[in-house]
Amino acid sequence: MSRLDKWVAGGLTVGIAVILLGVLAAAAFARIPVAHIYVDAAGARAIIVGGHQAAAAPDWPGAYRASPRSAATAFWPSAVLDFKSGASVTLPRKDILLWVYHG
């Protein structure tokens, strides 16, 4: 390989790495619209203590349903749920049984 070929290959490699890091950063900090979630009893208590409603799910015994506006869900051991009232609630991922996304 000539010197120019090495520079071109290096530039392409760096460009691809920057694009992949950008996608990873966008996924890590993006808010995803959520239609509703199903949580267990511990998650329901945390949501209720946060000042929001979590009702028993009629179609899933032992589960509770809540309707956050959006969530920061990527890669973290806990999920931050944003509700319409403006207050956020942080739940451990193990307390969330099912995510139902918009669209």
C-alpha positions in Angstrom: 0.0 0.0 0.0 1.2 3.4 -0.8 1.2 6.3 1.7 -1.9 7.8 0.1 -3.7 4.5 0.3 -2.9 4.3 4.0 -4.2 7.8 4.7 -7.4 7.1 2.8 -8.0 3.8 4.7 -7.2 5.5 8.0 -9.6 8.3 7.2 -12.4 5.9 6.2 -11.8 3.9 9.4 -12.0 7.0 11.6 -15.1 8.2 9.8 -16.9 4.9 10.3 -15.9 4.8 14.0 -17.2 8.4 14.5 -20.5 7.5 12.9 -20.9 4.4 15.0 -20.1 6.4 18.2 -22.6 9.0 17.2 -25.4 6.4 16.8 -24.5 4.9 20.1 -24.6 8.3 21.8 -27.9 9.1 20.2 -29.4 5.8 21.4 -28.1 6.3 24.9 -29.6 9.7 25.5 -32.8 9.6 23.3 -36.3 9.7 24.7 -38.6 7.1 23.2 -42.4 7.7 23.2 -44.2 5.1 25.2 -47.9 4.2 24.9 -48.0 2.4 28.3 -46.0 0.0 30.4 -46.8 -2.9 32.6 -44.9 -3.0 35.9 -44.8 -5.3 39.0 -46.0 -4.3 42.5 -42.7 -2.6 43.4 -42.7 -0.5 40.2 -46.3 0.5 40.8 -45.4 1.7 44.3 -42.6 3.8 42.9 -44.9 5.3 40.3 -47.6 6.1 42.9 -45.0 7.6 45.3 -43.9 9.7 42.4 -47.4 11.2 42.2 -48.7 9.3 39.2 -51.3 6.6 38.6 -50.7 2.9 38.2 -53.8 0.8 37.9 -54.2 -2.9 38.1 -54.0 -4.4 34.6 -57.2 -6.3 33.7 -55.5 -8.4 31.1 -52.4 -9.4 33.2 -53.0 -10.6 36.8 -50.5 -9.2 39.3 -49.3 -6.5 36.9 -50.0 -2.8 37.0 -50.4 -0.5 34.0 -49.0 3.1 33.8 -48.9 5.6 30.9 -45.7 7.6 30.8 -45.2 10.0 28.0 -41.7 8.9 27.2 -38.8 7.0 28.6 -35.0 6.9 28.4 -34.6 3.2 27.9 -31.4 2.4 26.2 -28.6 0.5 27.9 -29.1 1.5 31.5 -30.0 -0.7 34.5 -32.8 1.7 35.4 -35.3 3.5 33.2 -36.4 7.1 33.6 -40.1 7.5 32.9 -41.4 11.0 31.9 -45.0 11.7 32.7 -47.3 14.4 31.4 -47.4 16.2 34.7 -43.7 16.9 34.3 -42.3 14.8 37.2 -40.0 11.9 36.2 -39.8 8.5 38.0 -36.8 6.2 37.9 -37.5 2.5 38.0 -35.2 -0.5 38.0 -35.5 -2.4 34.7 -36.4 -5.6 36.6 -39.7 -3.9 37.8 -40.9 -3.3 34.2 -42.6 -6.3 32.7 -43.6 -5.0 29.3 -43.0 -1.9 27.2 -45.7 -0.8 24.6 -44.3 1.8 22.3 -46.1 4.3 20.1 -46.1 3.7 16.4 
